[in-house]
Amino acid sequence: MAGIIENVNRERSRFEQIKRFTILPRDFEMERGEVTPTLKLRRRVVLDNFADDVAALYDGATTPTGRAET
């Protein structure tokens, strides 16, 4: 995964580059209210459901399950 991101970042300006990412334990689900019937992301619900993972990205630490990549 890191290699793919490095390739993408080569084509981007510094401010556009991916700095940190994490792989979530599951896909977003309509049943959990995370996406609409037309598959648009409901950002507030996703942020509520994955708050610890998102906070860990901003803290620069690993996620609660250790999945953060830098």
N, C-alpha and C positions, 0 to 999 in steps of 0.2 A: 504494500500500500504506500509506503513512504517513497518508493521509487516513482510511482505514478504521480504523486503530488510534486516531487522534484521536477519531473518533466513538465507539468502544468505550470509550475512557478517560473520556469525559465522563460516562458512567453509573457510573463506579467511584470508590471512595474512593482517596486517594493511594496507600495501601499495596497496593491491588489492581491498580493500573495497570501496563500494559506500559511498561517503561522503555527497553529495547533489544531488538532482534530482528535476525535474519539470515535470509536465504533460502538454504537449502542447495542444493547443485548437483544433488541427485537426491532421489527419494522413498525412504522407508525400505523395505527389501526383506526378504521372508521368506527368500530364498536366502542373504542375508548374515547371517541370524540376528537382525535388528533388530526383527522383529515375530513374534509367535506365529501359528499357523494361525487363531486367532480374532481376529487383528489387534490384539492387545495389544502395547504398546510394551515392548521389553526395554531398559530405561533404561541399564543398565551397558554393553551392547554399543553402543548409540547413542553414549554418552559416549566410549567407546573409539574409535569410528570417526570421530567429529567433535570430538575433543579440542581441536584448534587453534581451531576455530570457537567452541566454548564458552568456552575460555580468553580469546579475544579479546573476547567479550561482557563478561566480568568485568573485563578490563583497561581497558575503555572504548575500545579501539582498534578499527580495522577488522579484519576477518577476513583470513587469509592471502591470500585472493583479492579482498579489498576489498569484500565484500558487506555489511558491518555497517551497520545503520541505528540512529540514536539518536533 
